[in-house]
Amino acid sequence: MIYHLHSVFESLQGEGRNMGRPAVFIRFCSCNLSCAWCDTHRDERMTVSDDELLALVRRTGKKSVIITGGEPTIQPGFDQLVTMLKNLGLWVALETNGVKAPLYPERLDYIAVSPKPDFETRYQGNIMLKRADEVRIVAITDKIAPFCRRMREAISATDYYISPLFSGGRAHYRRALKVLHALNHEDPAPFPPWSLSMQMHKILGIR
């Protein structure tokens, strides 16, 4: 199997429940959505065989692997990659937009889904992801509270997060706080409540 990637790199998980966790990241290059505000580089920079990819992961010495993108679930060989990584005794997490559920979610140790408000019509039926460990939604506007509520109804998770949008060299914190306030001041208030997820890697200036 040949994988088309943007990069393989070591860093700290920058957001969500596992923020600060050292890991090796496998970043795929293509996506099934095209968010206007996307700040992730998705151009193809490397092609590697499965053996070459596993060797790169082993070389880091990390025990945690985070598969991200782009969108990993649309990549040929994704499920095979998860199996190979698990056979090495690694903790394997997926970061996905949730439009397409992985075929074997039980093989993953952790799933973080980030639904995209601009593509709400893509989240439907049995194709979309319906169970995750955490849901993270970027506050691209202060009007996304209804979308967040619908995603919470559609996706069962332990934790739900709102993240500030980073654009134009700055983070829109107030917008995220406004959405957070609207979601947590319903009657009855949701529990667990929505939490704020800072993108620590951007604040620290790391990958």
DOVO-150921 format. One record per residue (C-alpha): x, y, z; residue number from 1; chain; residue in one letter. Coordinates in Angstrom, 3 decimals, padded with zeros to 6 digits. Layout:
N
<node x="X" y="Y" z="Z" i="NUM" ch="A" aa="A"/>
...
//
This chain:
207
<node x="000.000" y="000.000" z="000.000" i="1" ch="A" aa="M"/>
<node x="001.220" y="003.500" z="-000.868" i="2" ch="A" aa="I"/>
<node x="000.124" y="006.418" z="001.313" i="3" ch="A" aa="Y"/>
<node x="-000.081" y="009.999" z="000.063" i="4" ch="A" aa="H"/>
<node x="000.791" y="012.276" z="002.966" i="5" ch="A" aa="L"/>
<node x="001.517" y="015.852" z="003.804" i="6" ch="A" aa="H"/>
<node x="003.838" y="014.972" z="006.675" i="7" ch="A" aa="S"/>
<node x="004.810" y="012.729" z="009.569" i="8" ch="A" aa="V"/>
<node x="006.008" y="014.678" z="012.594" i="9" ch="A" aa="F"/>
<node x="006.370" y="014.681" z="016.371" i="10" ch="A" aa="E"/>
<node x="004.541" y="017.246" z="018.472" i="11" ch="A" aa="S"/>
<node x="002.078" y="017.750" z="021.336" i="12" ch="A" aa="L"/>
<node x="-001.646" y="017.328" z="020.901" i="13" ch="A" aa="Q"/>
<node x="-002.829" y="020.916" z="020.790" i="14" ch="A" aa="G"/>
<node x="-006.502" y="020.695" z="021.736" i="15" ch="A" aa="E"/>
<node x="-009.291" y="018.725" z="023.330" i="16" ch="A" aa="G"/>
<node x="-009.096" y="016.248" z="026.194" i="17" ch="A" aa="R"/>
<node x="-005.616" y="015.044" z="025.247" i="18" ch="A" aa="N"/>
<node x="-004.077" y="018.520" z="025.002" i="19" ch="A" aa="M"/>
<node x="-000.348" y="018.371" z="025.749" i="20" ch="A" aa="G"/>
<node x="000.023" y="014.661" z="024.989" i="21" ch="A" aa="R"/>
<node x="003.267" y="013.848" z="023.103" i="22" ch="A" aa="P"/>
<node x="002.517" y="011.976" z="019.887" i="23" ch="A" aa="A"/>
<node x="003.601" y="011.299" z="016.345" i="24" ch="A" aa="V"/>
<node x="001.185" y="012.790" z="013.824" i="25" ch="A" aa="F"/>
<node x="000.402" y="011.225" z="010.458" i="26" ch="A" aa="I"/>
<node x="-001.146" y="013.970" z="008.316" i="27" ch="A" aa="R"/>
<node x="-002.924" y="012.925" z="005.131" i="28" ch="A" aa="F"/>
<node x="-003.095" y="015.455" z="002.331" i="29" ch="A" aa="C"/>
<node x="-006.582" y="015.354" z="000.790" i="30" ch="A" aa="S"/>
<node x="-010.048" y="016.107" z="002.172" i="31" ch="A" aa="C"/>
<node x="-013.687" y="015.581" z="001.228" i="32" ch="A" aa="N"/>
<node x="-014.576" y="019.148" z="002.314" i="33" ch="A" aa="L"/>
<node x="-013.185" y="022.541" z="001.322" i="34" ch="A" aa="S"/>
<node x="-013.675" y="024.926" z="004.246" i="35" ch="A" aa="C"/>
<node x="-012.895" y="028.508" z="003.254" i="36" ch="A" aa="A"/>
<node x="-011.285" y="029.148" z="006.648" i="37" ch="A" aa="W"/>
<node x="-009.166" y="025.970" z="006.727" i="38" ch="A" aa="C"/>
<node x="-005.637" y="026.686" z="007.949" i="39" ch="A" aa="D"/>
<node x="-004.246" y="023.172" z="007.447" i="40" ch="A" aa="T"/>
<node x="-001.689" y="022.568" z="004.708" i="41" ch="A" aa="H"/>
<node x="-002.988" y="019.656" z="002.643" i="42" ch="A" aa="R"/>
<node x="-000.648" y="019.577" z="-000.335" i="43" ch="A" aa="D"/>
<node x="001.024" y="016.230" z="-000.997" i="44" ch="A" aa="E"/>
<node x="004.644" y="016.263" z="000.080" i="45" ch="A" aa="R"/>
<node x="005.514" y="012.615" z="000.433" i="46" ch="A" aa="M"/>
<node x="004.486" y="009.164" z="-000.721" i="47" ch="A" aa="T"/>
<node x="005.501" y="006.222" z="001.434" i="48" ch="A" aa="V"/>
<node x="004.852" y="002.502" z="001.519" i="49" ch="A" aa="S"/>
<node x="003.274" y="000.920" z="004.572" i="50" ch="A" aa="D"/>
<node x="006.648" y="-000.445" z="005.679" i="51" ch="A" aa="D"/>
<node x="008.291" y="002.971" z="005.255" i="52" ch="A" aa="E"/>
<node x="005.519" y="004.662" z="007.212" i="53" ch="A" aa="L"/>
<node x="005.755" y="002.186" z="010.088" i="54" ch="A" aa="L"/>
<node x="009.528" y="002.670" z="010.149" i="55" ch="A" aa="A"/>
<node x="009.059" y="006.446" z="010.425" i="56" ch="A" aa="L"/>
<node x="006.662" y="005.980" z="013.346" i="57" ch="A" aa="V"/>
<node x="008.950" y="003.496" z="015.137" i="58" ch="A" aa="R"/>
<node x="011.908" y="005.848" z="014.754" i="59" ch="A" aa="R"/>
<node x="010.175" y="008.521" z="016.847" i="60" ch="A" aa="T"/>
<node x="009.884" y="006.213" z="019.853" i="61" ch="A" aa="G"/>
<node x="006.436" y="007.637" z="020.605" i="62" ch="A" aa="K"/>
<node x="003.711" y="005.323" z="021.859" i="63" ch="A" aa="K"/>
<node x="000.834" y="007.569" z="020.737" i="64" ch="A" aa="S"/>
<node x="-000.140" y="008.128" z="017.102" i="65" ch="A" aa="V"/>
<node x="-002.666" y="010.686" z="015.895" i="66" ch="A" aa="I"/>
<node x="-003.963" y="010.226" z="012.341" i="67" ch="A" aa="I"/>
<node x="-005.196" y="013.525" z="010.953" i="68" ch="A" aa="T"/>
<node x="-005.530" y="015.385" z="007.680" i="69" ch="A" aa="G"/>
<node x="-006.969" y="016.346" z="005.369" i="70" ch="A" aa="G"/>
<node x="-009.529" y="013.635" z="006.017" i="71" ch="A" aa="E"/>
<node x="-008.114" y="010.214" z="006.979" i="72" ch="A" aa="P"/>
<node x="-011.321" y="008.189" z="006.502" i="73" ch="A" aa="T"/>
<node x="-011.360" y="008.736" z="002.721" i="74" ch="A" aa="I"/>
<node x="-007.768" y="007.550" z="002.238" i="75" ch="A" aa="Q"/>
<node x="-007.141" y="004.157" z="000.607" i="76" ch="A" aa="P"/>
<node x="-005.639" y="001.813" z="003.172" i="77" ch="A" aa="G"/>
<node x="-006.741" y="003.804" z="006.224" i="78" ch="A" aa="F"/>
<node x="-008.237" y="000.808" z="008.043" i="79" ch="A" aa="D"/>
<node x="-005.201" y="-001.292" z="007.182" i="80" ch="A" aa="Q"/>
<node x="-002.937" y="001.422" z="008.615" i="81" ch="A" aa="L"/>
<node x="-004.858" y="001.464" z="011.904" i="82" ch="A" aa="V"/>
<node x="-004.506" y="-002.321" z="012.199" i="83" ch="A" aa="T"/>
<node x="-000.757" y="-002.179" z="011.526" i="84" ch="A" aa="M"/>
<node x="-000.237" y="000.548" z="014.121" i="85" ch="A" aa="L"/>
<node x="-002.270" y="-001.340" z="016.727" i="86" ch="A" aa="K"/>
<node x="-000.200" y="-004.468" z="016.021" i="87" ch="A" aa="N"/>
<node x="002.825" y="-002.442" z="017.135" i="88" ch="A" aa="L"/>
<node x="001.150" y="-001.903" z="020.511" i="89" ch="A" aa="G"/>
<node x="000.516" y="001.810" z="019.909" i="90" ch="A" aa="L"/>
<node x="-002.291" y="004.084" z="021.132" i="91" ch="A" aa="W"/>
<node x="-004.016" y="005.260" z="017.954" i="92" ch="A" aa="V"/>
<node x="-006.300" y="008.282" z="017.662" i="93" ch="A" aa="A"/>
<node x="-008.274" y="009.636" z="014.710" i="94" ch="A" aa="L"/>
<node x="-009.109" y="013.270" z="013.953" i="95" ch="A" aa="E"/>
<node x="-011.974" y="013.455" z="011.451" i="96" ch="A" aa="T"/>
<node x="-014.634" y="015.824" z="010.147" i="97" ch="A" aa="N"/>
<node x="-017.204" y="013.068" z="010.725" i="98" ch="A" aa="G"/>
<node x="-018.861" y="013.103" z="007.306" i="99" ch="A" aa="V"/>
<node x="-017.773" y="009.486" z="006.799" i="100" ch="A" aa="K"/>
<node x="-017.499" y="007.070" z="009.708" i="101" ch="A" aa="A"/>
<node x="-014.514" y="004.684" z="009.814" i="102" ch="A" aa="P"/>
<node x="-015.438" y="001.105" z="008.983" i="103" ch="A" aa="L"/>
<node x="-013.948" y="-000.278" z="012.214" i="104" ch="A" aa="Y"/>
<node x="-014.161" y="002.419" z="014.908" i="105" ch="A" aa="P"/>
<node x="-013.629" y="-000.180" z="017.626" i="106" ch="A" aa="E"/>
<node x="-010.013" y="-000.585" z="016.485" i="107" ch="A" aa="R"/>
<node x="-009.252" y="003.034" z="017.392" i="108" ch="A" aa="L"/>
<node x="-008.362" y="004.098" z="020.934" i="109" ch="A" aa="D"/>
<node x="-009.730" y="007.614" z="020.520" i="110" ch="A" aa="Y"/>
<node x="-011.872" y="009.516" z="018.022" i="111" ch="A" aa="I"/>
<node x="-012.079" y="013.303" z="017.905" i="112" ch="A" aa="A"/>
<node x="-014.623" y="014.650" z="015.433" i="113" ch="A" aa="V"/>
<node x="-014.830" y="018.244" z="014.219" i="114" ch="A" aa="S"/>
<node x="-018.095" y="018.782" z="012.304" i="115" ch="A" aa="P"/>
<node x="-018.084" y="021.708" z="009.874" i="116" ch="A" aa="K"/>
<node x="-021.039" y="024.146" z="009.984" i="117" ch="A" aa="P"/>
<node x="-020.654" y="025.138" z="006.324" i="118" ch="A" aa="D"/>
<node x="-021.372" y="021.563" z="005.264" i="119" ch="A" aa="F"/>
<node x="-024.258" y="020.612" z="007.540" i="120" ch="A" aa="E"/>
<node x="-026.157" y="018.862" z="004.724" i="121" ch="A" aa="T"/>
<node x="-023.306" y="016.341" z="004.431" i="122" ch="A" aa="R"/>
<node x="-024.003" y="015.037" z="007.957" i="123" ch="A" aa="Y"/>
<node x="-026.820" y="012.590" z="007.477" i="124" ch="A" aa="Q"/>
<node x="-027.823" y="008.951" z="007.373" i="125" ch="A" aa="G"/>
<node x="-025.692" y="005.980" z="008.301" i="126" ch="A" aa="N"/>
<node x="-022.613" y="007.339" z="006.512" i="127" ch="A" aa="I"/>
<node x="-021.763" y="010.000" z="009.095" i="128" ch="A" aa="M"/>
<node x="-019.921" y="009.303" z="012.333" i="129" ch="A" aa="L"/>
<node x="-022.371" y="008.914" z="015.220" i="130" ch="A" aa="K"/>
<node x="-020.126" y="008.061" z="018.151" i="131" ch="A" aa="R"/>
<node x="-016.848" y="009.637" z="019.244" i="132" ch="A" aa="A"/>
<node x="-014.802" y="010.374" z="022.344" i="133" ch="A" aa="D"/>
<node x="-014.989" y="014.120" z="021.802" i="134" ch="A" aa="E"/>
<node x="-016.699" y="016.617" z="019.517" i="135" ch="A" aa="V"/>
<node x="-014.818" y="019.852" z="018.687" i="136" ch="A" aa="R"/>
<node x="-016.521" y="022.599" z="016.694" i="137" ch="A" aa="I"/>
<node x="-014.732" y="025.746" z="015.535" i="138" ch="A" aa="V"/>
<node x="-016.723" y="028.932" z="016.121" i="139" ch="A" aa="A"/>
<node x="-016.444" y="030.265" z="012.575" i="140" ch="A" aa="I"/>
<node x="-019.276" y="032.707" z="013.395" i="141" ch="A" aa="T"/>
<node x="-021.239" y="033.512" z="016.554" i="142" ch="A" aa="D"/>
<node x="-024.378" y="032.024" z="014.941" i="143" ch="A" aa="K"/>
<node x="-023.448" y="028.342" z="015.061" i="144" ch="A" aa="I"/>
<node x="-025.164" y="027.393" z="018.338" i="145" ch="A" aa="A"/>
<node x="-028.104" y="025.687" z="016.525" i="146" ch="A" aa="P"/>
<node x="-025.634" y="023.613" z="014.469" i="147" ch="A" aa="F"/>
<node x="-023.775" y="022.629" z="017.648" i="148" ch="A" aa="C"/>
<node x="-027.001" y="021.472" z="019.274" i="149" ch="A" aa="R"/>
<node x="-027.907" y="019.351" z="016.248" i="150" ch="A" aa="R"/>
<node x="-024.469" y="017.772" z="016.169" i="151" ch="A" aa="M"/>
<node x="-024.698" y="016.976" z="019.874" i="152" ch="A" aa="R"/>
<node x="-027.973" y="015.188" z="019.211" i="153" ch="A" aa="E"/>
<node x="-026.477" y="013.314" z="016.248" i="154" ch="A" aa="A"/>
<node x="-023.084" y="012.371" z="017.715" i="155" ch="A" aa="I"/>
<node x="-022.781" y="010.661" z="021.088" i="156" ch="A" aa="S"/>
<node x="-019.569" y="011.666" z="022.879" i="157" ch="A" aa="A"/>
<node x="-018.066" y="012.087" z="026.345" i="158" ch="A" aa="T"/>
<node x="-016.870" y="015.665" z="025.824" i="159" ch="A" aa="D"/>
<node x="-018.055" y="018.567" z="023.675" i="160" ch="A" aa="Y"/>
<node x="-015.821" y="021.548" z="022.856" i="161" ch="A" aa="Y"/>
<node x="-015.979" y="024.925" z="021.156" i="162" ch="A" aa="I"/>
<node x="-012.711" y="026.164" z="019.624" i="163" ch="A" aa="S"/>
<node x="-011.877" y="029.741" z="018.594" i="164" ch="A" aa="P"/>
<node x="-011.239" y="030.393" z="014.920" i="165" ch="A" aa="L"/>
<node x="-007.675" y="031.390" z="014.063" i="166" ch="A" aa="F"/>
<node x="-007.579" y="033.683" z="011.022" i="167" ch="A" aa="S"/>
<node x="-005.719" y="036.770" z="009.931" i="168" ch="A" aa="G"/>
<node x="-003.004" y="036.057" z="012.454" i="169" ch="A" aa="G"/>
<node x="-005.276" y="036.192" z="015.487" i="170" ch="A" aa="R"/>
<node x="-007.689" y="034.063" z="017.490" i="171" ch="A" aa="A"/>
<node x="-011.366" y="035.064" z="017.719" i="172" ch="A" aa="H"/>
<node x="-011.824" y="034.237" z="021.402" i="173" ch="A" aa="Y"/>
<node x="-014.854" y="036.444" z="022.075" i="174" ch="A" aa="R"/>
<node x="-016.823" y="034.748" z="019.307" i="175" ch="A" aa="R"/>
<node x="-016.088" y="031.330" z="020.805" i="176" ch="A" aa="A"/>
<node x="-017.048" y="032.521" z="024.285" i="177" ch="A" aa="L"/>
<node x="-020.336" y="033.918" z="022.963" i="178" ch="A" aa="K"/>
<node x="-021.221" y="030.559" z="021.415" i="179" ch="A" aa="V"/>
<node x="-020.141" y="028.747" z="024.581" i="180" ch="A" aa="L"/>
<node x="-022.349" y="030.998" z="026.717" i="181" ch="A" aa="H"/>
<node x="-025.375" y="030.438" z="024.456" i="182" ch="A" aa="A"/>
<node x="-024.982" y="026.655" z="024.554" i="183" ch="A" aa="L"/>
<node x="-024.477" y="026.347" z="028.314" i="184" ch="A" aa="N"/>
<node x="-027.277" y="028.710" z="029.360" i="185" ch="A" aa="H"/>
<node x="-030.146" y="026.698" z="027.973" i="186" ch="A" aa="E"/>
<node x="-032.905" y="025.339" z="030.156" i="187" ch="A" aa="D"/>
<node x="-032.121" y="022.629" z="031.026" i="188" ch="A" aa="P"/>
<node x="-028.374" y="023.218" z="030.759" i="189" ch="A" aa="A"/>
<node x="-026.489" y="020.445" z="028.935" i="190" ch="A" aa="P"/>
<node x="-024.367" y="018.050" z="030.950" i="191" ch="A" aa="F"/>
<node x="-021.539" y="017.608" z="030.536" i="192" ch="A" aa="P"/>
<node x="-021.384" y="021.272" z="029.578" i="193" ch="A" aa="P"/>
<node x="-019.699" y="022.523" z="026.445" i="194" ch="A" aa="W"/>
<node x="-016.070" y="023.435" z="027.212" i="195" ch="A" aa="S"/>
<node x="-013.563" y="025.772" z="025.604" i="196" ch="A" aa="L"/>
<node x="-010.751" y="024.061" z="023.707" i="197" ch="A" aa="S"/>
<node x="-007.752" y="026.292" z="023.061" i="198" ch="A" aa="M"/>
<node x="-005.466" y="025.405" z="020.165" i="199" ch="A" aa="Q"/>
<node x="-002.357" y="025.283" z="022.321" i="200" ch="A" aa="M"/>
<node x="-000.023" y="024.431" z="019.462" i="201" ch="A" aa="H"/>
<node x="-000.857" y="027.712" z="017.735" i="202" ch="A" aa="K"/>
<node x="-000.406" y="029.717" z="020.923" i="203" ch="A" aa="I"/>
<node x="002.991" y="028.078" z="021.526" i="204" ch="A" aa="L"/>
<node x="003.999" y="028.326" z="017.874" i="205" ch="A" aa="G"/>
<node x="004.583" y="024.590" z="017.410" i="206" ch="A" aa="I"/>
<node x="003.265" y="022.183" z="014.785" i="207" ch="A" aa="R"/>
//
